[in-house]
Amino acid sequence: MTNLIIATFKEEAEAIEASQKFHELDSIGDITIYEMVIVKKNANGEAQVLQADTTEGLSTLSGMAIGSLIGALAGPVGFVAGMFTGTVVGTAVEADNYGFAEDFVSKAANQLQPGMASVIAEIEEDDPVFVDNSLSSLGGTLTRSDVDYEYTKHSDEEIDELDEEVAAARAKLKAASDKEKDKIRQKIVKLKEERKERIAEFKDKVKDAITDIKASAKDRKIEKLRSKIEKHHKKIADLEKQMQAVLGKESLKGAEA
């Protein structure tokens, strides 16, 4: 199962240690990390990205999910000036477009108080016990949400299939010999890259679909306006006819008098 995880800690050092534990679990095949960032909220309530483990700069659909969460966690105060590129800021403020469960975002935002730091990650995990046990000694607060639920509007079978292949490869990694492990790890890396590419393609499709919907909505709006204008023209024409009829009657009365 692919999950979005937010692990929040009182100290920055604990969040960094937690990210290292995520990497350890990934290296032995207990989980697969797709995207991961460490975010800290300063004394003014501004969110700051301390570390980003994402080759796409939060530009893939999964990266956009994390970017959206950063935006939600930043709240009304926003970001530390100059910390983000325009692309990431644009990504981060699109939380509403990804339909995150309100309770998930609310819990995560309440956890990240000024001075605290969070690890935000999208991971594939068969059992939550691996992450839970690994992070338990750090004393942080952990919140999970199923990515499949968060991506209800953007589901894609090919991405699901790649997730399953990654999970299968990870299962083999656990039982493999040292010689086989390198080969399996290379396969997992390749599958992760394929997944990123597929998500990027799917993101473009979503953008195109949204553009088409907007264009269609614009066309419908134009047609509605045209229809209203035509109705107004008809009303004006009818009123002019009525006025001409009244004027005609008045002229006739004047002639008779």
SULDA-V664681 format. One record per run of one state. SS is the DSSP state (A for helix, B for strand, O for the rest). FROM is the first residue (numbers start at 1). LEN is the number of residues. Records with the same first field share a line. If there is no record, write none. Layout:
BEGIN
SS=FROM-LEN + FROM-LEN
END
This chain:
BEGIN
O=1-1 + 10-2 + 29-2 + 42-5 + 54-7 + 75-4 + 80-6 + 93-2 + 99-3 + 112-5 + 126-3 + 139-2 + 151-1 + 155-2 + 176-2 + 257-1
B=2-8 + 31-11 + 47-7 + 79-1 + 117-9 + 141-6
A=12-17 + 61-14 + 86-7 + 95-4 + 102-10 + 129-10 + 147-4 + 152-3 + 157-19 + 178-79
END
